[in-house]
């Protein structure tokens, strides 16, 4: 699915309803913007509960705490 949109004077774009419906994105849902090469990737924000549950599986040795992993994920999405 491909569509073209213009960027408003405020730097905003609208994600078409058919795309939001296809992706099951709801109003006021958080998304993540990622710059990769010369493109912007827009994706639904990761569910922290899923990550926390995944990292708390018994008998898994990990070198990082949940807090450290969360900080690393937040820092990865900052633009310098």
C-alpha positions in Angstrom: 0.0 0.0 0.0 1.5 3.3 -1.1 0.2 6.8 -0.7 1.5 10.4 -1.0 0.9 13.2 1.5 2.1 16.8 1.8 3.8 18.1 4.9 1.9 20.9 6.5 3.4 24.3 7.6 3.6 22.8 11.1 5.5 19.8 9.8 2.5 17.4 10.2 1.3 14.6 7.9 -2.0 12.6 8.1 -1.8 8.8 8.0 -4.8 7.8 5.9 -7.7 6.0 7.6 -7.4 2.9 5.4 -3.7 2.5 6.5 -4.6 3.1 10.2 -7.4 0.5 9.9 -5.1 -2.0 8.1 -2.5 -1.6 10.9 -5.1 -1.6 13.6 -3.9 1.8 14.9 -6.3 3.6 17.3 -6.6 7.3 18.0 -4.1 8.7 20.5 -2.0 5.6 20.2 1.8 6.2 20.5 4.0 5.6 17.5 7.7 5.6 17.0 9.5 7.5 14.2 12.9 6.1 13.2 15.4 7.4 10.7 17.0 4.7 8.6 19.3 5.6 5.7 17.2 8.3 3.9 13.8 7.2 5.1 11.5 7.5 8.1 10.0 4.4 9.5 6.7 4.9 11.4 5.7 2.0 13.7 3.4 1.3 16.6 5.2 1.9 19.9 6.6 -1.3 21.4 4.5 -2.7 24.3 6.7 -2.4 27.4 4.7 -5.0 29.2 5.5 -7.5 26.5 9.2 -6.7 26.8 9.1 -6.9 30.6 7.3 -10.3 30.5 9.8 -11.5 27.9 12.8 -10.4 30.0 11.4 -12.0 33.1 11.2 -15.5 31.7 12.8 -17.9 34.3 16.3 -19.2 33.8 17.4 -16.5 31.4 20.7 -14.9 32.3 20.9 -11.3 31.2 23.5 -8.7 31.7 21.2 -5.7 31.8 18.4 -4.7 34.1 14.9 -3.8 32.9 15.6 -0.2 33.7 18.8 -0.1 31.7 17.2 -1.8 28.7 14.3 0.7 28.8 16.8 3.6 28.9 18.7 2.2 26.0 15.5 1.9 23.9 14.5 5.5 24.7 18.0 6.7 23.8 18.0 4.8 20.5 15.0 6.8 19.3 16.5 10.3 20.1 17.7 12.3 17.2 21.0 14.1 17.8 
